[in-house]
Amino acid sequence: MATCVALLVAMAAAVGGDGRPALLRFGGDPSRGILVNHTVGMRPFDAPNPALPSLVFIHGCNAAPKVVHFTMGRRLAEALARRGGSPFNVLEWDWNAATVVSLNGRANEASAVEQGRRLAAALLRSGIPPARTHLIGHSSGAIVAASAARTLLSGYGHSVAQLTLLDPAATYHGLVFDSLAAGSSARLVENAWAPGPSGYGHEVARAGVWNTRVDGPTPYLGALAPSLSNHFHVVEWYLGTVADPRLPGGFNTSLLFAAGRP
């Protein structure tokens, strides 16, 4: 819930500045779990191309879905377009209006797990092969991503290519890495964590998990202004690696990109 409360403060800085991408925009979003297509040249509800590898972004907690909504899926598509090269499906799981179902944190985590099961089913219905799919989850979206990967593997016998978790809060680690066994749910599993005071993650000592520490430029100011926090900077860092193949780590470790195929 700490991240959700921080977002209320962040609304005034919804539009990115100083060259930073806008990760949050004014305008309500009633979506409670739908797969949106952000691929360049496609409409939001067009079916993805099953012949292409797929990137799926899952945003985190939105405490004010009637006022603001996340735009990270769109930013991912824009970053990929700047990079050029081989085409990808760029999809987003939009659950802006369903990230908070209770004042009880456990209930919200259970809801995120259920959202992951719904995402897994939606991906299968879309026809894209899990073996050519890379799931990217930020904050509580990491729970959804881990749940989707685990559901695809244990429920349907399909393993996704890659699972990238961007600053899942340390309080989520037991659920994500133990209960949902994220470390064994994909061919490559990454934990890109942002340190405090304005990051919520931590290094994960679990088999099968590759850790990357991502330090932001304003960690202390970010504790007061969430839009400048390490927690959001980790998304900006990742988008930067999508746009620029010269940058180390991040998307440039993607199995789908590095090999050109799964």
Summary of the structure (lengths in Angstrom):
residues: 262
radius of gyration: 16.4
end to end distance: 36.1
largest distance: 45.2
contacts: 952
relative contact order: 0.14
helix: 42%
strand: 18%
